[in-house]
Amino acid sequence: MPLRRFEELVSDALDEVPAELTRLMDNVVVLVEDRNPEEPSLLGLYEGIALTERGWDYSGQLPDRIFIYRRALLDVCETEQEVVDEVAITVVHEIAHHFGIDDERLHQLGWA
């Protein structure tokens, strides 16, 4: 799948996040990379300070980053529909980390 099409899928997944939540997202960017250099099979990664962890001294920080790893996602999918579904799951999963939701709670909610 070409990079441009994959980026469209990430954008589409972001568009599906309820506006009430995207309005609350603060100082975060979403980036598409081919792979995580330390964990090549990782599908996505949130780097930053979750909203629930930010205190009075949070200011002047660089944006949090959500990485969506294209090649890793393509490795686990056989069809374009699987890519669409897995991108959506990964985007939601990483946004949840921005809101302070950990992996254990995400698994409980069915967002493994």
Residue frames as a rotation matrix with the C-alpha (Angstrom) as fourth column:
MET 1
0.584 0.812 0.000 0.00
0.812 -0.584 0.000 0.00
0.000 0.000 -1.000 0.00
PRO 2
-0.105 -0.632 0.767 1.44
0.559 -0.676 -0.481 3.38
0.823 0.378 0.424 -0.99
LEU 3
-0.784 -0.309 -0.537 2.33
0.620 -0.399 -0.676 5.85
-0.005 -0.863 0.505 1.75
ARG 4
-0.870 0.465 0.165 -0.25
-0.415 -0.870 0.266 8.37
0.267 0.163 0.950 0.54
ARG 5
-0.016 0.900 -0.436 -3.11
-0.212 0.423 0.881 5.83
0.977 0.106 0.184 0.82
PHE 6
-0.171 -0.118 -0.978 -1.93
0.821 0.531 -0.208 4.75
0.544 -0.839 0.006 4.27
GLU 7
-0.963 -0.206 -0.176 -1.83
0.268 -0.815 -0.513 8.38
-0.038 -0.541 0.840 5.44
GLU 8
-0.511 0.855 0.087 -5.40
-0.549 -0.402 0.733 8.79
0.661 0.327 0.675 4.16
LEU 9
0.120 0.543 -0.831 -6.45
0.336 0.766 0.549 5.83
0.934 -0.345 -0.091 6.30
VAL 10
-0.569 -0.378 -0.731 -4.83
0.814 -0.131 -0.566 7.41
0.118 -0.917 0.382 9.36
SER 11
-0.964 0.244 0.106 -6.61
-0.242 -0.970 0.027 10.68
0.109 0.001 0.994 8.59
ASP 12
-0.184 0.940 -0.287 -9.91
-0.330 0.216 0.919 8.83
0.926 0.264 0.270 8.14
ALA 13
-0.061 0.103 -0.993 -9.40
0.755 0.655 0.021 7.08
0.653 -0.749 -0.118 11.49
LEU 14
-0.880 -0.286 -0.379 -8.77
0.465 -0.681 -0.565 10.44
-0.097 -0.674 0.733 13.17
ASP 15
-0.744 0.656 0.131 -11.93
-0.484 -0.663 0.571 11.81
0.461 0.361 0.810 11.56
GLU 16
-0.014 0.756 -0.655 -13.90
0.116 0.652 0.749 8.97
0.993 -0.065 -0.097 13.20
VAL 17
-0.666 -0.230 -0.709 -12.84
0.722 0.037 -0.690 10.00
0.184 -0.973 0.141 16.69
PRO 18
0.396 0.914 -0.085 -15.74
0.906 -0.373 0.199 11.91
0.150 -0.156 -0.976 18.26
ALA 19
0.129 -0.301 0.945 -15.32
0.281 -0.903 -0.326 15.67
0.951 0.307 -0.032 18.06
GLU 20
0.902 0.244 0.357 -15.82
-0.259 -0.356 0.898 15.92
0.346 -0.902 -0.258 21.83
LEU 21
0.731 -0.683 -0.007 -12.59
0.498 0.526 0.689 13.99
-0.467 -0.507 0.724 22.26
THR 22
0.096 -0.748 0.657 -10.53
0.942 -0.145 -0.303 15.63
0.321 0.648 0.691 19.53
ARG 23
0.531 0.131 0.837 -11.38
0.008 -0.989 0.150 19.03
0.848 -0.072 -0.526 21.02
LEU 24
0.963 -0.137 0.230 -9.83
-0.237 -0.033 0.971 17.84
-0.126 -0.990 -0.065 24.29
MET 25
0.534 -0.830 0.163 -6.62
0.846 0.525 -0.097 16.62
-0.005 0.190 0.982 22.65
ASP 26
0.973 -0.199 -0.114 -3.93
-0.173 -0.963 0.205 19.12
-0.150 -0.180 -0.972 23.52
ASN 27
0.311 -0.937 -0.158 -0.43
-0.913 -0.341 0.225 19.60
-0.265 0.074 -0.962 22.16
VAL 28
-0.024 -0.260 0.965 -0.25
-0.016 0.965 0.260 16.32
-1.000 -0.009 -0.027 20.25
VAL 29
-0.017 -0.030 -0.999 0.70
-0.980 -0.199 0.022 15.41
-0.199 0.980 -0.026 16.69
VAL 30
0.599 0.220 0.770 0.07
-0.077 0.973 -0.218 12.19
-0.797 0.071 0.599 14.78
LEU 31
-0.017 -0.739 -0.674 2.91
-0.938 -0.222 0.267 10.95
-0.347 0.636 -0.689 12.59
VAL 32
0.973 0.210 0.092 3.26
-0.156 0.901 -0.405 8.05
-0.168 0.380 0.910 10.17
GLU 33
-0.045 -0.998 -0.035 6.61
-0.935 0.030 0.354 6.26
-0.353 0.048 -0.934 10.22
ASP 34
0.026 0.007 -1.000 7.62
-0.667 0.745 -0.012 2.99
0.745 0.667 0.024 8.56
ARG 35
0.396 0.026 -0.918 8.76
0.476 0.849 0.229 1.20
0.785 -0.528 0.324 11.73
ASN 36
0.906 -0.231 0.354 9.84
-0.422 -0.445 0.790 1.79
-0.024 -0.865 -0.501 15.28
PRO 37
0.239 -0.896 -0.375 13.63
-0.642 0.144 -0.753 1.35
0.728 0.420 -0.541 15.20
GLU 38
-0.589 -0.495 0.639 13.76
-0.807 0.319 -0.497 -0.35
0.042 -0.808 -0.587 18.62
GLU 39
-0.451 0.539 0.712 10.66
-0.013 0.793 -0.609 -2.54
-0.892 -0.284 -0.351 18.23
PRO 40
-0.927 -0.053 -0.371 10.09
-0.353 -0.211 0.912 -3.13
-0.126 0.976 0.177 14.50
SER 41
-0.697 0.707 -0.116 6.83
0.548 0.630 0.550 -5.03
0.462 0.320 -0.827 15.05
LEU 42
-0.584 0.475 -0.659 5.23
0.467 -0.467 -0.751 -2.26
-0.664 -0.746 0.051 17.13
LEU 43
-0.122 0.659 0.743 2.07
0.982 -0.031 0.188 -0.93
0.146 0.752 -0.643 15.45
GLY 44
0.445 0.289 0.847 1.81
0.206 -0.954 0.217 2.41
0.871 0.078 -0.485 17.24
LEU 45
-0.286 -0.588 -0.757 3.37
0.928 0.026 -0.370 4.42
0.237 -0.808 0.539 20.03
TYR 46
0.800 0.445 0.402 2.41
0.279 -0.869 0.407 7.37
0.531 -0.214 -0.820 22.22
GLU 47
-0.287 -0.890 -0.354 5.28
0.902 -0.126 -0.414 9.52
0.323 -0.438 0.839 23.46
GLY 48
-0.312 0.144 0.939 4.50
-0.062 -0.989 0.131 12.36
0.948 -0.018 0.318 25.78
ILE 49
-0.996 0.088 0.008 2.83
-0.014 -0.063 -0.998 13.39
-0.087 -0.994 0.064 28.99
ALA 50
-0.462 0.887 0.011 -0.75
0.773 0.396 0.496 12.12
0.436 0.238 -0.868 29.22
LEU 51
-0.142 0.512 0.847 -3.40
-0.106 -0.859 0.501 14.74
0.984 -0.018 0.176 29.94
THR 52
0.816 0.522 -0.248 -4.04
0.133 0.248 0.960 13.09
0.562 -0.816 0.132 33.31
GLU 53
0.341 -0.789 -0.512 -0.39
0.940 0.271 0.208 13.56
-0.026 -0.552 0.834 34.28
ARG 54
-0.268 -0.451 0.852 -0.01
0.537 -0.804 -0.256 17.20
0.800 0.389 0.457 33.34
GLY 55
0.070 0.220 -0.973 0.26
0.976 -0.217 0.021 19.60
-0.207 -0.951 -0.230 36.21
TRP 56
0.832 0.292 -0.471 0.45
0.298 -0.952 -0.064 23.29
-0.468 -0.087 -0.880 36.81
ASP 57
0.097 -0.912 -0.398 4.04
-0.295 -0.408 0.864 23.30
-0.951 0.033 -0.309 35.57
TYR 58
-0.133 -0.084 0.988 3.16
0.794 0.587 0.157 21.88
-0.593 0.805 -0.012 32.15
SER 59
0.856 0.339 -0.391 3.93
0.015 -0.771 -0.637 24.65
-0.517 0.539 -0.665 29.69
GLY 60
0.376 -0.722 -0.581 6.32
-0.880 -0.475 0.021 25.25
-0.291 0.503 -0.814 26.86
GLN 61
-0.096 -0.372 0.923 6.56
-0.136 0.924 0.358 21.52
-0.986 -0.091 -0.139 26.16
LEU 62
-0.825 -0.144 -0.547 7.13
-0.563 0.121 0.817 20.09
-0.052 0.982 -0.181 22.70
PRO 63
0.166 0.966 -0.198 4.03
-0.965 0.201 0.171 18.33
0.205 0.163 0.965 21.35
ASP 64
-0.035 -0.008 0.999 3.27
-0.360 0.933 -0.005 14.80
-0.932 -0.360 -0.036 22.40
ARG 65
-0.440 -0.162 -0.883 3.66
-0.898 0.099 0.429 12.41
0.018 0.982 -0.189 19.50
ILE 66
0.387 0.530 0.755 1.56
-0.321 0.845 -0.429 9.54
-0.864 -0.076 0.497 18.31
PHE 67
-0.581 -0.613 -0.536 3.39
-0.763 0.180 0.621 7.31
-0.285 0.770 -0.572 15.87
ILE 68
0.662 0.667 0.342 1.53
-0.397 0.699 -0.595 4.97
-0.636 0.259 0.727 13.54
TYR 69
-0.358 -0.931 0.072 3.92
-0.517 0.262 0.815 2.44
-0.777 0.255 -0.575 12.01
ARG 70
0.287 0.552 -0.783 3.00
-0.932 -0.030 -0.362 1.72
-0.223 0.833 0.506 8.42
ARG 71
-0.273 -0.464 -0.843 5.21
-0.708 0.690 -0.151 -1.27
0.652 0.555 -0.517 7.57
ALA 72
-0.970 -0.074 0.232 4.46
-0.226 0.628 -0.745 -3.02
-0.090 -0.775 -0.626 10.85
LEU 73
-0.162 0.983 0.083 0.72
-0.529 -0.015 -0.848 -2.62
-0.833 -0.182 0.523 10.28
LEU 74
0.298 0.246 -0.922 0.98
-0.949 0.179 -0.259 -3.83
0.101 0.953 0.287 6.70
ASP 75
-0.700 -0.647 -0.302 2.91
-0.591 0.763 -0.264 -6.88
0.401 -0.006 -0.916 7.95
VAL 76
-0.882 0.356 0.308 -0.03
-0.044 0.591 -0.806 -8.05
-0.469 -0.724 -0.506 10.09
CYS 77
0.099 0.963 -0.251 -2.75
-0.421 -0.188 -0.887 -7.41
-0.902 0.194 0.387 7.51
GLU 78
-0.538 -0.244 0.807 -3.63
0.493 0.685 0.536 -9.38
-0.684 0.686 -0.248 4.40
THR 79
-0.024 0.618 0.786 -6.32
0.973 -0.168 0.161 -7.17
0.232 0.768 -0.597 2.87
GLU 80
-0.659 -0.163 0.735 -6.94
0.164 -0.984 -0.071 -3.47
0.734 0.074 0.675 2.57
GLN 81
0.406 0.873 0.270 -9.99
-0.190 -0.208 0.959 -3.82
0.894 -0.441 0.082 4.81
GLU 82
0.582 -0.290 -0.760 -7.82
0.772 0.489 0.405 -5.37
0.254 -0.823 0.508 7.50
VAL 83
-0.575 -0.804 0.149 -5.45
0.740 -0.589 -0.324 -2.40
0.348 -0.076 0.934 7.19
VAL 84
-0.246 0.585 0.772 -8.40
-0.156 -0.811 0.565 0.02
0.957 0.019 0.291 7.52
ASP 85
0.745 0.619 -0.250 -9.60
0.088 0.281 0.956 -1.79
0.661 -0.734 0.155 10.65
GLU 86
0.351 -0.688 -0.636 -6.18
0.926 0.356 0.126 -2.14
0.139 -0.633 0.762 12.24
VAL 87
-0.623 -0.512 0.591 -5.25
0.455 -0.852 -0.259 1.49
0.636 0.107 0.764 11.57
ALA 88
0.145 0.774 0.617 -8.47
-0.277 -0.567 0.776 2.60
0.950 -0.283 0.132 13.27
ILE 89
0.830 0.135 -0.541 -7.79
0.405 0.521 0.751 0.38
0.384 -0.843 0.378 16.29
THR 90
-0.066 -0.964 -0.257 -4.20
0.975 -0.008 -0.220 1.58
0.210 -0.265 0.941 16.56
VAL 91
-0.500 -0.056 0.864 -5.15
0.139 -0.990 0.016 5.26
0.855 0.128 0.503 16.28
VAL 92
0.549 0.775 0.315 -7.80
-0.262 -0.198 0.944 4.90
0.794 -0.601 0.094 19.00
HIS 93
0.654 -0.364 -0.663 -5.38
0.699 0.627 0.345 2.93
0.290 -0.689 0.665 21.18
GLU 94
-0.409 -0.912 0.026 -2.69
0.850 -0.392 -0.352 5.62
0.331 -0.122 0.936 21.01
ILE 95
-0.279 0.411 0.868 -5.15
-0.168 -0.911 0.377 8.48
0.946 -0.041 0.323 21.50
ALA 96
0.767 0.571 -0.294 -6.39
0.139 0.299 0.944 6.67
0.627 -0.765 0.150 24.60
HIS 97
0.114 -0.809 -0.577 -2.85
0.980 0.188 -0.071 6.79
0.166 -0.557 0.814 25.99
HIS 98
-0.623 -0.281 0.730 -2.89
0.289 -0.950 -0.118 10.57
0.727 0.138 0.673 25.44
PHE 99
0.189 0.801 0.568 -5.94
-0.476 -0.431 0.767 10.63
0.859 -0.415 0.300 27.72
GLY 100
-0.364 -0.473 0.802 -4.14
-0.921 0.055 -0.385 8.54
0.138 -0.879 -0.456 30.34
ILE 101
0.733 0.632 0.253 -5.78
-0.649 0.760 -0.020 5.18
-0.205 -0.150 0.967 29.63
ASP 102
-0.289 -0.927 0.240 -3.29
-0.814 0.370 0.449 2.35
-0.504 -0.066 -0.861 30.07
ASP 103
-0.638 -0.068 -0.767 -3.01
-0.623 0.631 0.462 -0.92
0.452 0.773 -0.445 28.14
GLU 104
-0.955 0.285 -0.081 -4.74
0.280 0.776 -0.565 -2.96
-0.098 -0.562 -0.821 30.85
ARG 105
-0.314 0.883 -0.349 -7.84
-0.068 -0.388 -0.919 -0.74
-0.947 -0.265 0.182 30.74
LEU 106
-0.255 0.169 -0.952 -7.80
-0.942 -0.265 0.205 -0.72
-0.217 0.949 0.227 26.94
HIS 107
-0.894 -0.087 -0.439 -7.81
-0.206 0.950 0.233 -4.52
0.397 0.299 -0.868 26.95
GLN 108
-0.739 0.668 -0.089 -10.74
0.375 0.298 -0.878 -4.51
-0.560 -0.682 -0.471 29.37
LEU 109
-0.070 0.713 -0.698 -12.59
-0.406 -0.659 -0.633 -2.19
-0.911 0.239 0.335 26.99
GLY 110
0.562 0.291 0.774 -11.87
0.419 0.707 -0.570 -4.47
-0.713 0.645 0.275 24.02
TRP 111
0.922 -0.316 -0.223 -9.22
-0.378 -0.610 -0.697 -2.29
0.084 0.727 -0.682 22.35
ALA 112
0.666 -0.684 0.300 -6.41
0.311 0.619 0.721 -4.84
-0.678 -0.387 0.625 22.47
